[in-house]
Amino acid sequence: MQQFLKPVLGIAWTLLFLLAACETPVDAEGDSDTEHPDTEATVPAAAADLNVSIHNGEVCLSWQNGVGTREGIRVYRTASGDESELIADLEANITDYTDLSAIDDTTYIYRLVAYNEFGESDPIEDTISVPQRYTITYHPGTGSTGGEVPVGATRYPAGDSSWIRDNTGGLRGAGIRDGIHQRFLTWNTGENGDGDDWLNEYFSDIQADVSLYAQYTKDEEVLGKIGPAGGLVFHERDDAGSGEWRFLEAAPASTEWSLKQWGPDSSIDTTLRDIGTGAENTELIVAWLNEGHHFYEADYAAKLARGLDSSGYEWFLPAIDELKEMHTVLHKADPPLGSF
């Protein structure tokens, strides 16, 4: 019996020794004596150069991100006497933010931190006093049937100025006939046109909200109005049969180019000058260019005009008499139309 127990007891003592060696010592408070890495070392580095300013009437923040791995950026805002509130949780690579909810005549402290799974970085702060601001709003106006206002409602600090824009969004008024619409004239502070006109000039010393309403022509004349393709109508053909062209339009300003050559240095004797021959002339010029007479034929006005895609209509260079008609109907109008 004794000989049988000795090996067993030897094995038991060996196991007890191994278990004791593997146990981690615990102090009186139950904490392990083993040192853990300092988790603060893995918190992302703080951002830098936080700048808060008023830009285009809004509170804008910009900063430089720090090094290290981060999951995102948090923006906190504090008004005088209020608790700090989280106003934005941004992606990790973002370096700017616009606060659209800031209240006028209020001082804010903005605090920005980077964060990851281990916590937030040290904060960076900046302070700004938001001034009284007023809004300029463009409206399509009564009778509008298409197009867009040039810009959305925009806020400006009191006393600031704003450039009143042109009709860059292609607004057009009520229909007249044959797909032709009334032409934009100006912006007016009264919806019915009974206020002040504003166009391509500065509205200075803004001290109240401003609403600007588009005003349109109202007569039934089609020349000088907006055609089906979006340009200005300058000629109507009286003898047009079914399926034949009836109107000529100058292309809308949105399709204009700059620094393009009108045509080749050589003359093409087969072109015509009468109204209604511009399209045929353009085809002749393009055919001449396609024969390889110039290395840069694709940049010539003839090819650019023929390839223009605007509302599915055919475009071309005007013949001489068509140019003269444009000059008479559009350029010599009061005020001149078309900006050419």
DAMO-V948194 format. One record per backbone hydrogen bond with DSSP energy under -0.5 kcal/mol. CO is the residue of the C=O (numbers start at 1). NH is the residue of the N-H. If there is no record, write none. Layout:
# DAMO-V948194
co & nh
CO & NH
CO & NH
This chain:
# DAMO-V948194
co & nh
1 & 5
2 & 6
3 & 7
4 & 8
5 & 9
6 & 10
7 & 11
8 & 12
9 & 13
10 & 14
11 & 15
12 & 16
13 & 17
14 & 18
15 & 19
16 & 20
17 & 21
18 & 22
19 & 23
25 & 33
27 & 30
31 & 27
37 & 39
38 & 41
39 & 42
40 & 43
48 & 64
51 & 62
53 & 55
53 & 60
55 & 58
58 & 55
58 & 60
59 & 99
60 & 53
61 & 97
62 & 51
64 & 48
67 & 45
71 & 92
72 & 115
73 & 90
74 & 76
74 & 113
75 & 87
75 & 88
76 & 111
77 & 85
78 & 109
79 & 82
85 & 77
85 & 87
88 & 75
90 & 73
91 & 94
95 & 63
97 & 61
97 & 99
98 & 100
99 & 59
99 & 102
103 & 106
106 & 130
107 & 80
108 & 110
108 & 128
109 & 78
110 & 126
111 & 76
112 & 124
113 & 74
114 & 121
115 & 71
115 & 72
116 & 119
119 & 116
124 & 112
126 & 110
128 & 108
128 & 130
130 & 105
130 & 106
132 & 158
134 & 156
135 & 137
135 & 210
136 & 154
137 & 212
139 & 214
141 & 144
146 & 172
154 & 136
156 & 134
157 & 160
159 & 205
160 & 206
162 & 164
162 & 203
163 & 165
164 & 200
164 & 201
166 & 168
167 & 170
169 & 148
171 & 184
172 & 145
172 & 146
174 & 182
177 & 180
180 & 176
180 & 177
181 & 226
182 & 173
183 & 217
186 & 215
187 & 198
188 & 213
190 & 193
191 & 142
196 & 189
198 & 187
201 & 164
202 & 204
203 & 162
206 & 159
210 & 137
212 & 139
213 & 188
215 & 185
215 & 186
222 & 225
225 & 227
225 & 233
226 & 181
227 & 230
231 & 227
231 & 233
232 & 250
233 & 224
235 & 248
236 & 238
237 & 240
241 & 244
246 & 237
248 & 234
248 & 235
250 & 232
252 & 255
253 & 256
261 & 301
267 & 269
268 & 271
273 & 321
274 & 277
277 & 281
278 & 282
279 & 283
280 & 284
281 & 285
282 & 286
283 & 287
284 & 288
285 & 289
286 & 290
287 & 291
288 & 291
288 & 293
289 & 292
289 & 294
294 & 297
296 & 299
297 & 300
300 & 304
301 & 305
302 & 306
303 & 307
305 & 308
308 & 310
310 & 313
313 & 310
319 & 323
320 & 324
321 & 325
322 & 326
323 & 327
324 & 328
325 & 329
326 & 330
326 & 331
327 & 332
330 & 333
330 & 337
333 & 335
